[in-house]
Amino acid sequence: MTTLANPQTKIDHLRSQLPATQATAYFNAGTNGPLSIVAHDTLVAAAHKELHTGRIVPGIYESHAVRNDRIRALLAETFHALPAEFALTRSTTEGLNIALHGLDWERGDEVVTTNLEHPGLITPLALLAHRYGLEIRVADIGRGDGDVIGAIHDSITPRTRVIALSHLIWSSGAILPLDSIVEVAHDHGALVIVDAAQSAGQIPVNLHALEVDVYAIAGQKWLCGPEGTGAVFIRQNLTSAIRPTFIRYAQADISGYLLPASGARRYEMGESYSPSMLGLEATLIWLKDDVGWDWLHGRINELGRLCWDTLAAIPSLTVTTPRDRMAGLVCFSVGGFTPQAITSELFKRGITIRYVAYPPGPTVARVAVGWWNTEEEISGLGANLAEIIAAGPEAVSSK
Amino acid sequence: MTTLANPQTKIDHLRSQLPATQATAYFNAGTNGPLSIVAHDTLVAAAHKELHTGRIVPGIYESHAVRNDRIRALLAETFHALPAEFALTRSTTEGLNIALHGLDWERGDEVVTTNLEHPGLITPLALLAHRYGLEIRVADIGRGDGDVIGAIHDSITPRTRVIALSHLIWSSGAILPLDSIVEVAHDHGALVIVDAAQSAGQIPVNLHALEVDVYAIAGQKWLCGPEGTGAVFIRQNLTSAIRPTFIRYAQADISGYLLPASGARRYEMGESYSPSMLGLEATLIWLKDDVGWDWLHGRINELGRLCWDTLAAIPSLTVTTPRDRMAGLVCFSVGGFTPQAITSELFKRGITIRYVAYPPGPTVARVAVGWWNTEEEISGLGANLAEIIAAGPEAVSSK
């Protein structure tokens, strides 16, 4: 643990370990987080070793297995679950696919989701509806700001087998009350499958306390790992209900006798780029030991609200994120401007945010406030936005 | 194209571009090929750029899409098919899973396979049998040395929907007569799904001429790409018969209306480690332009047979690879020695081969002769084997 009494010294030091935060005001961990020097150096050293000594030395597969065990243990510690409950994936979307295809569906089975989901969840749900005749019920939860539990509860029927939704909404920044959702779901015998792309690493998550069933995590967003990494938590008592679909690790007799690997490893397709897995491990250790989970979650929470207040004070700008249920995502729109134009103009001014445009979901500009951001960057964002808005839409579109 | 009139100069130059070939006599591309300097340098440069400029600059997703288009075009040129017929995967096994789960199976449907397949095919077949009630018929083709077509033909029934097998057998080195297998299969209305882990890059492959339906390729073996890369060819007229299962790219309305991406891209889970994809591209260009496909295939063929003859001349050693149907894989056993002991002893002597032990398939030692190997390495392998055998099994096991 790097113990730096002066918070300014600490943030300066940590920012120096994330070079991309020097290149731009980095407000987009919601897409990809900034990579750390330690992850990069670890990855490149491993790549160099592969080049020179080859990838076929005795013991190499055993060392990959041990490395993956270490990563699962780090995930278990971070998210409060068992190492054997994590399958390593390449993305949130893969984790959601694993869980959704692992259930044996019957025509007419129902899934409840919300009106605010990401295509990473919507697309596999649409495929299940198309291919297996499922019915998908969409609970309208507004921007995640109203009676979420009520809307979900009203969508449940005796055929509901799964409630599938995000923990933290990508297009509004709202944190959904997952503990209550799990309670309602389990009362009705339904599983809860969570798109955790935005929540994992952004807010504290205790999987065992939440009693959630499936939690699909991205490696490259708030965990700042290499892209193509991720994990899915599948609760230990669900390894018979959620079967492997795409499969690699198993003892198999071709006639149909199959003994999958123990634990969630059975769901892994395996074969990722090996140095990138070491990079992910290095990042998780760095976040835990040098940054500190409590510290970074607290800072995201604090800076997110500072950003909300800063933007809300700008004339003509509407912040759409519910302030009482937020962390680091701040979504907004500006009358007369498209979010695309705002995003593009800010990028020219050295500030990176993104827009979200996936109708019928809300089209908004989105600031993802990371723990590496500074108060100065947030006031700079506010000042630039005020200036852009004051100059009018023509000034932006004519560039 | 590097044109070097002197073949010795050419091979010396090319070997210098594959540093792992200096560290050991590299006879194991059947597991992982040696990485090239150009692939490594490309990958590391891309990793460095990600670290410093971030992974969220405008246009980055478009550039990934264009990069993937370039890779599909290279694959199409190499394997004689259309770019739109390739989905980028992370492994052969993933490609096989995509095809096998893409079919809508009915209980009692049958798949014909062989007694010599790799777990990457056996395991998904066992899962289909277990989960969907398929019947898997195993054609006994010996070591791939007898009447392969007859054995496969005898296993076909009116319920046969798929013939799933390797083009080049991992545990015997035999090349199966794929064109005739396709003919028999199509005559009976069955698809041919091929495990091409060993064939792609080792032997010339013309997918359109073969009229094969699915061809699952590994990036990290004979194509010498980064691990976690691969591709699957799915014939253009099969995009309705083989449906997406795990899905990422589609336009979707959650009620079950789904418009997958055009072409085989619809089968991609996406999200690989971006620099590793650039590394794969660099490798494919290098193999095409600097090494030359015709030259390297010819050399593997020639050196493979030299290796066969060298090993067959050693007393007590039995080469099990059929010499009239081989390319670069040479499998053998030695009375009194386990293949494990032989492999381990050779490694100590600076020679890397591997053993294959996946009962009930054959347990053998396996030499994968690459185009980067030399006549001297092959005679060195022979001399060392003769010495090990002459010293007797006790000399090996006591070390």
Interface residues (C-beta under 8 A of the other chain):
Chain A: P19 A20 A23 T24 Y26 N28 T31 N32 P34 L35 I37 H40 L43 V44 A47 H48 E50 L51 H52 T53 G54 R55 I56 V57 P58 R90 S91 T93 E94 N97 I98 H101 D104 T113 P119 G120 I122 T123 P124 L125 A126 L127 A129 H130 R131 G133 L134 I136 V138 Q220 P226 E227 G228 T229 G230 R243 P244 T245 F246 I247 R248 Y249 A250 A252 D253 I254 S255 G256 Y257 L258 M269 G270 E271 S272 Y273 S274 S276 S344 F347 T352 R354
Chain B: P19 A20 A23 T24 Y26 N28 T31 N32 P34 L35 I37 H40 L43 V44 A47 H48 E50 L51 H52 T53 G54 R55 I56 V57 P58 R90 S91 T93 E94 N97 I98 H101 D104 T113 P119 G120 I122 T123 P124 L125 A126 L127 A129 H130 R131 G133 L134 I136 V138 Q220 P226 E227 G228 T229 G230 R243 P244 T245 F246 I247 R248 Y249 A250 A252 D253 I254 S255 G256 Y257 L258 M269 G270 E271 S272 Y273 S274 S276 S344 F347 T352 R354
